[in-house]
């Protein structure tokens, strides 16, 4: 699948998530792998950093496919 040119006519591609799922399991794994000191501040920073990465990635996908989205929405 080409994330820079999603085929919105394809049911498979049309139903792919723009924003990846983020679970408690994933967060806990990141905490155990990435944090030397575990406290409210460091855990919050880990969460916010990962969330920013996911949102930035979704924005890039959206921007790359804006013309495709508009074309499909207009008909």
WOTA-V513711 format. One record per pair of residues at least 12 apart in sequence whose C-alpha atoms are under 10 Angstrom apart, sorted by sequence separation. I is the first residue (numbers start at 0). J is the second residue. D is the distance in Angstrom with one decimal. If there is no record, write none. Layout:
i:I j:J d:D
i:I j:J d:D
This chain:
i:0 j:12 d:7.3
i:30 j:42 d:6.8
i:33 j:45 d:8.3
i:2 j:15 d:9.9
i:29 j:42 d:9.3
i:0 j:15 d:9.9
i:2 j:17 d:9.5
i:27 j:42 d:9.1
i:30 j:45 d:7.2
i:26 j:42 d:8.7
i:29 j:45 d:7.7
i:30 j:46 d:8.9
i:29 j:46 d:8.9
i:27 j:45 d:10.0
i:26 j:45 d:8.0
i:27 j:46 d:9.8
i:26 j:46 d:6.9
i:29 j:49 d:9.2
i:26 j:49 d:8.7
i:21 j:46 d:9.6
i:21 j:49 d:8.9
i:21 j:50 d:8.3
i:19 j:50 d:9.8
i:18 j:50 d:9.9
i:21 j:53 d:8.8
i:20 j:53 d:8.9
i:19 j:53 d:6.7
i:18 j:53 d:6.5
i:19 j:54 d:8.8
i:17 j:53 d:9.4
i:18 j:54 d:6.8
i:17 j:54 d:9.2
i:18 j:55 d:9.4
i:19 j:56 d:9.0
i:18 j:56 d:7.7
i:19 j:57 d:8.1
i:17 j:56 d:8.5
i:18 j:57 d:5.3
i:17 j:57 d:5.4
i:18 j:58 d:8.8
i:16 j:57 d:9.0
i:17 j:58 d:8.5
i:17 j:59 d:9.7
i:18 j:60 d:9.1
i:17 j:60 d:7.0
i:18 j:61 d:9.9
i:17 j:61 d:7.6
i:5 j:60 d:8.8
i:3 j:59 d:8.5
i:4 j:60 d:8.7
i:5 j:61 d:9.8
i:2 j:59 d:9.3
i:3 j:60 d:6.4
i:4 j:61 d:10.0
i:7 j:64 d:9.5
i:2 j:60 d:6.3
i:3 j:61 d:8.7
i:5 j:63 d:8.7
i:6 j:64 d:9.2
i:1 j:60 d:10.0
i:2 j:61 d:9.2
i:3 j:62 d:8.6
i:4 j:63 d:6.8
i:5 j:64 d:6.5
i:8 j:67 d:9.8
i:3 j:63 d:5.1
i:4 j:64 d:5.9
i:5 j:65 d:9.9
i:7 j:67 d:7.1
i:2 j:63 d:7.8
i:3 j:64 d:6.3
i:4 j:65 d:9.4
i:6 j:67 d:7.7
i:7 j:68 d:7.6
i:2 j:64 d:8.0
i:3 j:65 d:9.8
i:4 j:66 d:9.2
i:5 j:67 d:7.3
i:6 j:68 d:9.6
i:4 j:67 d:7.5
i:5 j:68 d:9.0
i:7 j:70 d:9.4
i:8 j:71 d:8.3
i:3 j:67 d:10.0
i:7 j:71 d:7.1
i:6 j:71 d:9.8
